[in-house]
Amino acid sequence: MERPTPVIEEIILDPKRYIVSKTDKKGVIEYGNEYFVQISGYSEAELIGKPHNIIRHPDMPRVLFKMMWERILNDQNLIALVKNMAKDGRCYWVVTEFETKKDPISNQIVGFTAFRKAAPRDAIKKIEPLYAKLLDIERVGGMEASEKYLRGYLEDAGMSYDEYIDDMIGNRGMFKLFFKMMKALFR
């Protein structure tokens, strides 16, 4: 499937709705709720069996996905602010949290569920310059240089990545409650 060309138009998500997708351990989509299918612009048949990066927007620094995979493969939670891309090239911003799925017998990770909610507008405005800087660094020096910059940036801010995202999205308590309810609903 050919990746769409990004367009400068944003899909504004309904703050009362949520996006859920489930993947196997390698990130291949196994399920997407109705809102995920609607917002992505792909049919359910086009999504199932495809790598989740089908919706990755090219404005997203690769270093963030590297960090995400390192964390979730180690069964560590992560909340991230992500810009995704629909089939028609439009973008949409989400706050995402992951849940690891484990085999009940072997206790090995077999997949992931991602819960997403509309990102706060002020968080998007704050994070865009950092993402643009990380992308510029990746283009010139690769992902390793981008990762070093991000570590230095967070160190200068005196925050961990999690603290930085907490600060970005503001009312984290609301997001934590939302994600807790979604996890209970989709178990």
C-alpha positions in Angstrom: 0.0 0.0 0.0 1.4 3.4 -1.0 1.8 5.9 1.8 -0.2 9.1 1.4 1.3 12.5 0.8 0.8 14.8 3.8 -1.5 17.7 3.4 -1.6 20.8 5.6 -5.0 20.1 7.1 -5.8 18.7 10.5 -8.6 16.4 11.6 -10.0 17.8 14.8 -10.9 14.8 17.0 -14.0 14.7 19.1 -12.7 15.1 22.7 -15.5 12.8 24.0 -14.4 9.8 21.7 -11.4 7.5 21.9 -9.3 5.6 19.5 -8.2 2.0 20.3 -6.0 -0.3 18.3 -4.5 -3.7 19.1 -1.4 -5.1 17.5 0.8 -8.2 17.7 4.3 -8.0 19.2 5.7 -6.6 15.9 3.1 -3.8 15.6 0.9 -5.5 13.0 -2.7 -4.3 13.5 -5.2 -6.9 14.7 -8.0 -4.7 15.7 -9.2 -1.1 15.5 -12.3 0.4 17.0 -14.9 2.2 14.8 -13.4 5.6 15.6 -9.9 4.5 14.6 -11.2 3.2 11.3 -13.2 6.4 10.7 -10.4 8.8 11.6 -7.7 6.9 9.8 -9.7 6.9 6.5 -8.8 3.3 5.8 -11.3 0.6 5.7 -11.1 -2.1 8.4 -9.9 -4.5 5.8 -7.1 -2.1 4.8 -5.9 -1.8 8.4 -6.0 -5.4 9.6 -2.7 -7.2 9.0 -0.8 -4.0 8.2 2.0 -2.5 10.3 0.7 0.2 12.6 3.2 2.6 11.1 0.7 2.9 8.2 -0.6 6.0 10.1 2.8 7.4 11.1 3.1 11.0 10.1 6.5 12.0 8.6 6.6 15.0 11.0 7.1 12.5 13.9 10.8 12.0 14.9 11.9 8.4 14.6 13.7 8.7 18.0 10.3 8.8 19.8 9.2 5.5 18.2 12.6 4.0 19.2 12.0 5.0 22.7 8.4 3.8 22.6 9.4 0.3 21.4 12.2 0.1 24.0 9.8 0.9 26.8 6.8 -1.2 25.7 8.9 -4.3 24.9 10.2 -4.0 28.5 6.6 -3.9 29.7 7.0 -0.3 30.8 4.1 2.1 30.3 4.5 5.2 28.1 2.3 8.2 27.4 3.2 10.0 24.2 2.0 13.0 22.2 1.7 11.7 18.6 0.9 13.2 15.3 -0.7 10.6 13.0 -1.7 10.7 9.3 -4.9 9.6 7.8 -5.2 7.9 4.4 -6.0 11.2 2.7 -2.8 12.8 4.1 -4.5 14.9 6.8 -3.1 14.7 10.3 -4.5 14.2 13.8 -2.9 14.6 17.2 -3.4 12.2 20.0 -2.2 11.4 23.5 -1.5 7.7 23.5 -1.0 5.2 26.3 -0.1 1.5 25.8 -1.0 -1.7 27.5 1.1 -4.8 27.1 -0.8 -8.1 26.4 0.9 -11.2 27.7 0.4 -14.9 27.1 -1.3 -16.2 30.2 0.8 -19.4 30.2 4.3 -18.2 29.2 3.9 -14.6 30.5 5.6 -13.4 27.3 4.5 -10.3 25.5 2.3 -11.2 22.6 0.9 -7.7 21.7 -0.1 -4.3 22.6 -3.2 -2.2 22.9 -3.0 1.5 22.3 -5.5 3.9 23.8 -5.8 7.4 22.3 -7.6 10.6 23.0 -7.5 14.0 21.4 -4.4 15.9 22.4 -4.8 19.3 24.1 -4.3 22.2 21.6 -1.7 24.0 23.8 0.3 20.7 24.1 0.4 20.5 20.3 1.7 24.1 20.0 4.4 23.4 22.7 5.6 20.1 21.2 5.7 21.0 17.5 9.0 23.0 17.7 10.8 20.2 19.6 9.6 17.6 17.1 10.7 19.8 14.2 14.2 20.2 15.8 14.5 16.5 16.4 13.6 15.8 12.7 16.2 18.3 11.5 18.8 16.6 13.6 17.8 13.2 12.4 18.1 14.3 8.8 21.6 15.5 9.3 23.0 13.3 12.1 20.7 10.4 12.3 18.6 9.0 15.1 21.6 8.7 17.5 22.2 12.5 17.3 18.5 13.1 17.7 18.4 10.9 20.8 21.4 12.7 22.3 19.7 16.1 21.7 16.5 14.9 23.3 18.4 13.6 26.4 20.2 17.0 26.7 16.9 18.9 26.2 15.2 16.9 29.0 18.2 17.3 31.2 18.3 21.0 30.7 14.6 21.1 31.5 15.3 19.1 34.7 12.7 16.5 33.7 12.4 12.9 32.6 10.5 12.2 29.4 7.4 11.2 31.4 7.5 14.4 33.5 7.9 16.5 30.3 4.8 14.9 28.7 2.9 15.3 32.0 3.8 19.0 31.9 2.8 19.2 28.2 -0.7 17.6 28.5 -1.6 19.4 31.6 -4.4 17.6 33.4 -2.7 14.2 33.5 -5.1 13.0 36.1 -7.9 13.2 33.6 -5.9 11.3 31.0 -4.9 8.6 33.6 -8.5 8.1 34.6 -9.6 7.9 30.9 -6.9 5.4 30.1 -7.7 3.3 33.2 -11.4 3.2 32.1 -10.5 2.2 28.5 -8.2 -0.6 29.7 -11.0 -2.0 31.9 -13.4 -1.7 29.0 -11.2 -3.5 26.5 -9.9 -6.4 28.7 
